[in-house]
Amino acid sequence: MGSITCIAWKGDTLVLGDMDGNLNFWDLKGRVSRGIPTHRSWVRKIRFAPGKGNQKLIAMYNDGAEVWDTKEVQMVSSLRSGRNVTFRILDVDWCTSDKVILASDDGCIRVLEMSMKSACFRMDEQELTEPVWCPYLLVPRASLALKAFLLHQPWNGQYSLDISHVDYPENEEIKNLLQEQLNSLSNDIKKLLLDPEFTLLQRCLLVSRLYGDESELHFWTVAAHYLHSLSQEKSASTTAPKEAAPRDKLSNPLDICYDVLCENAYFQKFQLERVNLQEVKRSTYDHTRKCTDQLLLLGQTDRAVQLLLETSADNQHYYCDSLKACLVTTVTSSGPSQSTIKLVATNMIANGKLAEGVQLLCLIDKAADACRYLQTYGEWNRAAWLAKVRLNPEECADVLRRWVDHLCSPQVNQKSKALLVLLSLGCFFSVAETLHSMRYFDRAALFVEACLKYGAFEVTEDTEKLITAIYADYARSLKNLGFKQGAVLFASKAGAAGKDLLNELESPKEEPIEE
């Protein structure tokens, strides 16, 4: 054999493959080996089939794959790129005991019978008995035009799922494919899309789910929550006392899966419940120590002291925990005491003990300084967490704005995450600016429409330039998609910025008649 490239072992059978394409079958019980030259390229991978007593094996080469029966030492089937198939195999494995699965360079995963005859087909090669909703089977421009058609209902004052009702000058084949996709929607979804009471934000959420767009789904979920909260606050300020607003926020908060994007009061409440649960479940000293650290950061000093005093005398941390309990109990707000603790905390942070220094700063109500240190040392998520649980809304907003600047920096470039943080801060105009700078013209235009509807901002001298630029750019993108009526709609909303585009869109109408 040449240089061995892969080995597989099951039961009493050991199989080796080498760079020359040879397979060597070893019967460990009978102490017999047999070499088979396959006359193929380097053996890249060998896998036994699952199941007790199943001695089938698949081998992958540069130019294809083979299935072998190791009991009989016979090849069962073979697949060769360029001869049997046009694609190149990138990886192989067993799907079940009698089916193999192949990953290929054409972006497909194929499940095959052991005879290497296909047991699955590409979606666009299938003749389905019923249409399946999958807009990604359409060409990209048609898929995006379909998305715009669903988002901007009604057209011509009429809610409709008939693509022929809009000015979309594509060839009939494309329009028929679009109509098939629309017809394949379930009746429940059709009912929602055609409901005049279905709001723009609800429509954006539904379409993002239909398209499986995770980024848009998160964006519209957070945007809908905070725009709705803003609307409720405005109505409550005119009809009810101010005290009712925070209570309403807690009764209908953003889902906790969004973590630091949630409202401060709800986030604090959840973190306290979480640490209490962890405290009940603790079973080791390390677990107890983590609970203590969290309680100190949350400002629950009395409970933290109780946990520190639980450390047994034979524990190596007994002395330190006892002193820490004394410090937490006796810390005062006097000038000399605060100065000393702040100096010690600063020295600890400078010498690599960031967590300990942050705890000391939190003990003397210097959580804002602690957040700045955390951000300086690159602990942006921890800084955001601490700001949420310890700082007042204004200080917390400052910490989160610095985080947004960091996320938008060229070195980090996580603007999608920055958008969610800006939404949680209520910086809706900044969100529109960021979306426009990212060239997310469709999302920017829809977001501006929603903000104007909910009163997040108004068309003024300061905002008009951005709003019209967003509408004009979105109109151009719709024009490039061939969705003429949508382009005309937003070009007309863009005012002076869309005037030339509007003239361009309306002038070609006469050209076909002249010809």
C-alpha positions as CSV (number, residue, x, y, z in Angstrom):
1,M,0.0,0.0,0.0
2,G,1.0,3.6,-0.5
3,S,0.6,6.3,2.1
4,I,-2.6,5.6,4.2
5,T,-5.1,8.4,4.0
6,C,-8.1,7.0,5.9
7,I,-9.1,4.1,8.2
8,A,-12.5,2.7,9.2
9,W,-13.1,-0.1,11.8
10,K,-16.3,-2.0,12.6
11,G,-16.5,-5.3,14.4
12,D,-13.8,-7.6,13.2
13,T,-13.2,-5.7,9.9
14,L,-10.6,-3.0,9.4
15,V,-10.4,-1.1,6.1
16,L,-7.6,1.2,5.0
17,G,-7.4,3.5,2.0
18,D,-4.3,5.0,0.5
19,M,-3.2,7.8,-1.9
20,D,-3.0,5.4,-4.9
21,G,-6.7,4.4,-4.6
22,N,-6.1,1.0,-3.0
23,L,-8.5,-0.5,-0.4
24,N,-7.1,-3.0,2.1
25,F,-9.6,-5.2,3.9
26,W,-8.4,-6.8,7.2
27,D,-10.3,-9.6,8.9
28,L,-9.0,-9.2,12.4
29,K,-10.6,-12.4,13.7
30,G,-9.3,-14.6,10.8
31,R,-6.0,-12.6,10.6
32,V,-6.4,-12.3,6.8
33,S,-6.0,-9.2,4.7
34,R,-6.9,-8.5,1.1
35,G,-5.8,-5.6,-1.1
36,I,-8.0,-4.3,-3.9
37,P,-6.7,-1.8,-6.4
38,T,-9.6,0.4,-7.5
39,H,-7.6,2.2,-10.1
40,R,-9.1,5.4,-8.9
41,S,-7.6,8.5,-7.3
42,W,-6.7,9.1,-3.7
43,V,-9.2,7.5,-1.1
44,R,-10.5,10.6,0.8
45,K,-13.0,9.0,3.1
46,I,-14.3,5.7,4.3
47,R,-17.5,5.1,6.3
48,F,-19.2,2.0,7.5
49,A,-23.0,1.8,7.3
50,P,-24.9,2.0,10.7
51,G,-26.7,-1.1,12.2
52,K,-25.4,-4.2,13.9
53,G,-24.0,-6.7,11.5
54,N,-24.3,-4.3,8.5
55,Q,-20.8,-4.5,6.9
56,K,-21.5,-2.2,3.9
57,L,-19.0,0.6,3.4
58,I,-18.9,3.8,1.3
59,A,-15.6,5.1,0.0
60,M,-15.1,8.6,-1.5
61,Y,-12.5,9.5,-4.1
62,N,-11.6,12.7,-5.9
63,D,-13.7,11.7,-8.8
64,G,-16.7,10.0,-7.1
65,A,-17.7,7.3,-4.6
66,E,-18.2,3.5,-4.3
67,V,-20.2,1.2,-2.0
68,W,-18.5,-2.0,-0.9
69,D,-19.7,-5.2,0.8
70,T,-16.8,-6.0,3.2
71,K,-18.0,-9.5,4.0
72,E,-17.8,-10.6,0.3
73,V,-15.1,-8.0,-0.5
74,Q,-17.1,-6.9,-3.5
75,M,-18.1,-3.6,-5.0
76,V,-21.9,-3.0,-4.8
77,S,-22.2,0.2,-6.8
78,S,-20.1,3.1,-8.2
79,L,-20.6,6.8,-9.1
80,R,-18.0,8.7,-11.2
81,S,-18.0,12.4,-11.9
82,G,-18.0,13.2,-15.6
83,R,-19.3,9.7,-16.5
84,N,-22.4,8.9,-14.5
85,V,-23.0,12.5,-13.2
86,T,-22.1,16.1,-14.0
87,F,-21.5,17.2,-10.4
88,R,-18.4,16.7,-8.2
89,I,-18.9,15.0,-4.8
90,L,-17.6,17.0,-1.8
91,D,-18.6,14.7,1.0
92,V,-20.4,11.4,1.7
93,D,-22.0,9.6,4.6
94,W,-24.8,7.2,5.4
95,C,-28.3,8.5,5.8
96,T,-29.8,5.2,6.9
97,S,-28.5,1.6,6.9
98,D,-29.4,1.3,3.2
99,K,-29.2,4.9,1.8
100,V,-26.2,7.1,1.3
101,I,-26.1,10.9,1.4
102,L,-23.9,13.0,-0.9
103,A,-23.0,16.7,-0.8
104,S,-22.0,18.0,-4.2
105,D,-20.5,21.2,-5.7
106,D,-23.8,22.3,-7.3
107,G,-25.2,23.2,-3.9
108,C,-27.4,20.0,-3.5
109,I,-27.5,17.3,-0.9
110,R,-28.6,14.0,-2.5
111,V,-30.0,10.9,-0.8
112,L,-29.3,7.8,-2.9
113,E,-30.2,4.1,-2.7
114,M,-27.2,1.7,-2.2
115,S,-27.3,1.1,-5.9
116,M,-26.4,4.8,-6.3
117,K,-29.6,5.5,-8.0
118,S,-31.2,8.8,-7.0
119,A,-33.9,8.7,-4.4
120,C,-34.3,12.5,-4.4
121,F,-34.5,15.3,-7.0
122,R,-33.8,19.0,-7.1
123,M,-36.9,21.1,-6.4
124,D,-37.0,22.8,-9.8
125,E,-36.8,19.3,-11.5
126,Q,-39.9,18.0,-9.8
127,E,-43.4,17.9,-11.2
128,L,-45.4,18.5,-8.1
129,T,-49.0,17.7,-7.9
130,E,-49.7,20.9,-5.9
131,P,-47.8,24.2,-6.0
132,V,-45.4,24.8,-3.1
133,W,-44.7,28.2,-1.6
134,C,-41.0,28.8,-2.1
135,P,-40.2,32.2,-3.6
136,Y,-36.5,31.3,-3.8
137,L,-37.4,29.0,-6.8
138,L,-38.1,32.1,-8.8
139,V,-35.4,34.2,-10.4
140,P,-34.1,36.8,-7.8
141,R,-35.7,39.9,-9.5
142,A,-39.1,38.1,-9.7
143,S,-38.8,37.0,-6.1
144,L,-38.1,40.5,-4.9
145,A,-40.9,41.9,-7.0
146,L,-43.3,39.4,-5.4
147,K,-42.1,40.6,-2.0
148,A,-42.9,44.2,-2.9
149,F,-46.3,43.2,-4.2
150,L,-47.2,41.5,-0.9
151,L,-45.8,44.3,1.3
152,H,-47.4,47.4,-0.4
153,Q,-51.1,46.3,-0.5
154,P,-53.5,47.7,-1.5
155,W,-52.8,48.5,-5.2
156,N,-55.1,50.9,-6.9
157,G,-57.1,51.0,-3.7
158,Q,-57.8,47.3,-3.9
159,Y,-56.5,44.4,-1.8
160,S,-55.7,41.7,-4.3
161,L,-53.5,38.6,-4.7
162,D,-53.8,38.8,-8.5
163,I,-50.5,40.0,-10.1
164,S,-52.4,41.0,-13.2
165,H,-54.0,43.9,-11.3
166,V,-50.7,45.8,-11.1
167,D,-48.4,47.3,-13.8
168,Y,-45.6,44.7,-13.9
169,P,-44.4,44.5,-17.5
170,E,-42.6,41.1,-17.3
171,N,-43.1,38.2,-19.8
172,E,-46.1,36.0,-19.2
173,E,-44.1,33.0,-18.1
174,I,-42.6,35.0,-15.1
175,K,-46.1,36.4,-14.2
176,N,-47.6,32.9,-14.3
177,L,-44.9,31.6,-12.0
178,L,-45.6,34.6,-9.6
179,Q,-49.3,33.8,-9.7
180,E,-48.6,30.1,-8.9
181,Q,-46.6,31.2,-5.8
182,L,-49.5,33.5,-4.7
183,N,-52.0,30.7,-5.3
184,S,-50.0,28.3,-3.2
185,L,-50.4,30.4,0.0
186,S,-52.6,28.9,2.6
187,N,-56.1,30.4,3.0
188,D,-55.3,31.7,6.5
189,I,-52.3,33.7,5.1
190,K,-54.4,34.9,2.2
191,K,-57.0,36.1,4.6
192,L,-54.5,38.1,6.6
193,L,-52.8,39.6,3.5
194,L,-56.2,40.8,2.2
195,D,-57.5,42.2,5.5
196,P,-57.7,46.0,5.4
197,E,-57.2,46.0,9.2
198,F,-53.8,44.2,8.9
199,T,-51.2,46.9,9.7
200,L,-48.0,47.6,7.8
201,L,-45.9,46.3,10.7
202,Q,-47.9,43.1,10.9
203,R,-47.5,42.7,7.1
204,C,-43.8,43.2,7.3
205,L,-43.5,40.5,10.0
206,L,-45.6,38.1,8.1
207,V,-43.7,38.5,4.8
208,S,-40.3,38.2,6.6
209,R,-41.6,34.8,7.9
210,L,-42.9,33.7,4.5
211,Y,-39.4,34.5,3.0
212,G,-37.6,32.9,5.9
213,D,-35.5,36.1,6.4
214,E,-34.2,35.9,10.0
215,S,-32.6,39.3,10.0
216,E,-35.8,41.0,8.8
217,L,-37.9,39.0,11.3
218,H,-35.8,40.2,14.3
219,F,-35.7,43.8,13.0
220,W,-39.5,44.0,12.5
221,T,-40.3,42.2,15.8
222,V,-38.2,44.7,17.8
223,A,-39.4,47.7,15.7
224,A,-43.0,46.7,16.0
225,H,-42.7,46.4,19.8
226,Y,-41.0,49.8,20.4
227,L,-43.2,51.7,17.9
228,H,-46.3,50.2,19.5
229,S,-44.9,51.2,22.9
230,L,-44.3,54.7,21.7
231,S,-47.8,55.0,20.4
232,Q,-49.2,53.7,23.7
233,E,-47.1,56.2,25.7
234,K,-48.4,59.1,23.6
235,S,-52.0,58.1,24.0
236,A,-51.5,57.4,27.7
237,S,-49.9,60.8,28.3
238,T,-53.1,62.5,27.1
239,T,-55.7,60.2,28.7
240,A,-54.1,58.6,31.8
241,P,-51.7,59.4,34.6
242,K,-47.9,59.0,34.0
243,E,-47.7,56.2,36.6
244,A,-49.7,53.8,34.3
245,A,-47.1,53.7,31.6
246,P,-44.3,51.7,33.4
247,R,-46.9,49.2,34.6
248,D,-48.1,48.7,31.0
249,K,-44.6,48.2,29.8
250,L,-44.0,45.4,32.3
251,S,-47.3,43.8,31.4
252,N,-46.5,43.5,27.7
253,P,-42.7,43.4,27.4
254,L,-40.5,42.4,24.5
255,D,-39.7,38.6,24.5
256,I,-36.7,37.9,26.8
257,C,-35.0,36.0,24.0
258,Y,-33.9,39.6,22.8
259,D,-31.9,39.9,26.1
260,V,-30.5,43.4,26.5
261,L,-32.9,44.8,23.9
262,C,-35.7,44.4,26.4
263,E,-37.0,47.2,28.7
264,N,-34.7,47.9,31.7
265,A,-37.3,47.1,34.4
266,Y,-38.3,43.8,32.8
267,F,-34.7,42.9,32.2
268,Q,-33.8,43.6,35.8
269,K,-36.8,41.5,37.0
270,F,-35.9,38.6,34.8
271,Q,-32.2,38.6,35.9
272,L,-33.2,38.6,39.6
273,E,-35.6,35.6,38.9
274,R,-32.8,33.9,37.0
275,V,-30.2,34.2,39.8
276,N,-32.7,33.1,42.4
277,L,-33.4,30.0,40.4
278,Q,-29.7,29.3,40.0
279,E,-29.3,29.8,43.7
280,V,-31.9,27.2,44.5
281,K,-30.3,24.7,42.1
282,R,-26.7,25.2,43.2
283,S,-24.8,22.2,44.3
284,T,-21.1,23.1,44.3
285,Y,-18.9,25.9,45.6
286,D,-18.2,27.2,42.1
287,H,-21.9,27.4,41.4
288,T,-22.4,29.3,44.7
289,R,-19.6,31.7,43.8
290,K,-21.1,32.5,40.5
291,C,-24.4,33.3,42.2
292,T,-22.6,35.5,44.6
293,D,-20.9,37.4,41.8
294,Q,-24.2,37.9,40.0
295,L,-26.0,39.1,43.2
296,L,-23.3,41.7,43.9
297,L,-23.6,43.1,40.4
298,L,-27.4,43.2,40.7
299,G,-27.0,45.1,44.0
300,Q,-28.5,42.3,46.2
301,T,-25.8,42.7,48.8
302,D,-27.6,41.1,51.8
303,R,-28.2,37.8,50.0
304,A,-24.6,37.9,48.6
305,V,-23.3,38.2,52.1
306,Q,-25.3,35.1,53.2
307,L,-23.8,33.1,50.4
308,L,-20.3,34.3,51.2
309,L,-20.7,33.2,54.9
310,E,-21.8,29.7,53.8
311,T,-18.2,28.9,52.7
312,S,-16.9,26.1,54.9
313,A,-13.8,26.5,57.0
314,D,-11.9,23.8,55.1
315,N,-12.4,25.6,51.8
316,Q,-9.3,27.3,50.4
317,H,-11.4,30.4,49.7
318,Y,-12.8,30.6,53.3
319,Y,-10.6,33.5,54.4
320,C,-11.1,35.6,51.2
321,D,-14.9,35.0,51.3
322,S,-15.1,36.0,55.0
323,L,-13.2,39.2,54.4
324,K,-15.4,39.9,51.3
325,A,-18.5,39.5,53.4
326,C,-17.1,42.0,56.0
327,L,-16.3,44.5,53.2
328,V,-19.8,44.2,51.6
329,T,-21.5,44.6,54.9
330,T,-19.5,47.6,56.2
331,V,-18.9,49.5,53.0
332,T,-20.1,53.1,53.4
333,S,-20.7,56.1,51.1
334,S,-18.2,58.3,52.9
335,G,-15.6,60.1,50.8
336,P,-12.4,58.4,52.1
337,S,-14.0,54.9,51.9
338,Q,-15.2,55.4,48.4
339,S,-11.8,56.8,47.3
340,T,-9.9,53.8,48.7
341,I,-12.2,51.2,47.2
342,K,-12.2,53.0,43.8
343,L,-8.3,53.1,43.9
344,V,-8.2,49.4,44.7
345,A,-10.7,48.6,42.0
346,T,-8.7,50.7,39.4
347,N,-5.5,48.9,40.4
348,M,-7.1,45.5,40.1
349,I,-8.5,46.3,36.7
350,A,-5.1,47.5,35.5
351,N,-3.5,44.3,36.7
352,G,-5.9,42.0,34.8
353,K,-8.6,41.4,37.5
354,L,-11.4,43.1,35.6
355,A,-14.3,41.1,37.1
356,E,-13.1,41.8,40.7
357,G,-12.6,45.5,40.0
358,V,-16.0,45.8,38.4
359,Q,-17.6,44.2,41.5
360,L,-15.9,46.7,43.8
361,L,-17.0,49.7,41.7
362,C,-20.6,48.3,41.8
363,L,-20.4,48.1,45.6
364,I,-19.8,51.9,45.8
365,D,-22.5,52.7,43.2
366,K,-20.0,53.4,40.4
367,A,-21.6,51.1,37.9
368,A,-21.2,53.8,35.1
369,D,-17.4,53.7,35.7
370,A,-17.5,49.9,35.7
371,C,-19.3,49.9,32.3
372,R,-16.7,52.3,30.9
373,Y,-13.9,50.0,32.0
374,L,-15.7,46.9,30.6
375,Q,-16.1,48.7,27.2
376,T,-12.4,49.8,27.3
377,Y,-11.3,46.2,27.7
378,G,-13.7,44.9,24.9
379,E,-16.4,43.4,27.1
380,W,-19.2,45.1,25.3
381,N,-21.9,42.6,26.1
382,R,-21.1,42.5,29.8
383,A,-21.1,46.3,29.8
384,A,-24.6,46.4,28.2
385,W,-25.9,43.8,30.7
386,L,-24.5,45.8,33.7
387,A,-25.9,49.1,32.3
388,K,-29.4,47.5,32.0
389,V,-29.5,46.2,35.6
390,R,-27.7,49.0,37.5
391,L,-27.9,52.3,35.7
392,N,-30.7,54.9,35.3
393,P,-32.2,55.2,31.8
394,E,-30.0,58.2,30.7
395,E,-26.7,56.6,31.8
396,C,-27.8,53.2,30.3
397,A,-28.6,54.9,27.0
398,D,-25.1,56.5,27.0
399,V,-23.5,53.0,27.4
400,L,-25.6,51.5,24.7
401,R,-24.9,54.4,22.3
402,R,-21.1,53.8,22.7
403,W,-21.9,50.1,21.9
404,V,-23.7,51.2,18.7
405,D,-20.7,53.3,17.6
406,H,-18.5,50.2,18.2
407,L,-20.8,47.9,16.3
408,C,-20.9,50.4,13.4
409,S,-17.1,50.8,13.2
410,P,-15.4,49.4,10.1
411,Q,-13.4,46.9,12.2
412,V,-16.5,45.3,13.7
413,N,-19.2,46.1,11.0
414,Q,-22.2,44.5,12.8
415,K,-24.7,47.2,11.7
416,S,-27.6,44.8,11.8
417,K,-27.1,44.3,15.5
418,A,-26.6,48.0,16.0
419,L,-30.0,48.6,14.4
420,L,-31.7,46.5,17.0
421,V,-29.9,48.4,19.8
422,L,-30.9,51.7,18.3
423,L,-34.6,50.5,18.1
424,S,-34.5,49.6,21.8
425,L,-33.2,53.1,22.5
426,G,-36.0,54.7,20.5
427,C,-33.6,56.3,18.1
428,F,-35.9,55.8,15.1
429,F,-34.4,58.4,12.9
430,S,-30.9,57.1,13.4
431,V,-32.3,53.6,12.4
432,A,-33.6,55.1,9.1
433,E,-30.2,56.8,8.5
434,T,-28.3,53.5,9.1
435,L,-30.7,51.4,6.9
436,H,-30.2,53.9,4.1
437,S,-26.4,53.9,4.5
438,M,-26.5,50.0,4.4
439,R,-28.5,50.3,1.1
440,Y,-31.4,48.4,2.6
441,F,-33.8,50.6,0.6
442,D,-36.8,48.4,0.9
443,R,-36.6,48.0,4.7
444,A,-35.7,51.7,5.1
445,A,-38.8,52.9,3.1
446,L,-41.2,50.6,5.0
447,F,-39.7,51.7,8.3
448,V,-40.1,55.3,7.4
449,E,-43.8,54.6,6.5
450,A,-44.3,52.9,9.9
451,C,-42.6,55.7,11.8
452,L,-44.7,58.4,10.1
453,K,-47.8,56.4,10.9
454,Y,-46.9,55.9,14.6
455,G,-45.6,59.4,15.1
456,A,-42.0,58.4,15.8
457,F,-40.9,61.4,13.7
458,E,-42.5,63.8,11.2
459,V,-41.7,65.3,7.9
460,T,-39.8,68.5,8.8
461,E,-36.9,70.5,7.3
462,D,-34.5,68.3,9.2
463,T,-36.0,64.9,8.2
464,E,-37.4,65.6,4.7
465,K,-34.0,65.2,2.9
466,L,-33.4,61.7,4.2
467,I,-37.0,60.6,3.8
468,T,-37.2,61.7,0.2
469,A,-33.8,60.2,-0.6
470,I,-35.0,56.8,0.9
471,Y,-38.2,56.9,-1.2
472,A,-36.3,57.8,-4.4
473,D,-33.7,55.1,-3.9
474,Y,-36.3,52.5,-3.2
475,A,-38.2,53.6,-6.3
476,R,-35.1,53.1,-8.4
477,S,-34.6,49.6,-7.0
478,L,-38.2,48.7,-7.8
479,K,-37.7,50.1,-11.3
480,N,-34.6,47.8,-11.7
481,L,-36.8,44.8,-10.6
482,G,-39.2,45.7,-13.4
483,F,-42.0,46.5,-10.9
484,K,-43.1,49.7,-12.6
485,Q,-46.2,50.5,-10.5
486,G,-44.3,50.2,-7.2
487,A,-41.6,52.4,-8.6
488,V,-44.1,55.1,-9.6
489,L,-45.7,54.9,-6.2
490,F,-42.5,55.7,-4.3
491,A,-41.1,58.1,-6.9
492,S,-44.3,60.2,-6.4
493,K,-43.7,60.1,-2.6
494,A,-40.1,61.3,-3.0
495,G,-41.2,64.8,-4.2
496,A,-38.4,66.7,-5.9
497,A,-35.9,63.9,-5.4
498,G,-38.1,61.5,-7.4
499,K,-39.3,64.0,-10.1
500,D,-36.9,63.0,-12.8
501,L,-37.4,59.3,-12.1
502,L,-41.2,59.7,-12.2
503,N,-41.0,61.5,-15.6
504,E,-38.7,58.7,-16.9
505,L,-41.2,56.0,-15.7
506,E,-44.2,57.7,-17.2
507,S,-42.6,58.7,-20.6
508,P,-41.9,55.2,-22.1
509,K,-45.7,54.5,-22.2
510,E,-46.0,56.0,-25.7
511,E,-42.9,54.2,-27.2
512,P,-44.6,50.9,-28.1
513,I,-47.4,52.8,-29.9
514,E,-45.0,54.8,-32.1
515,E,-43.3,51.5,-33.1
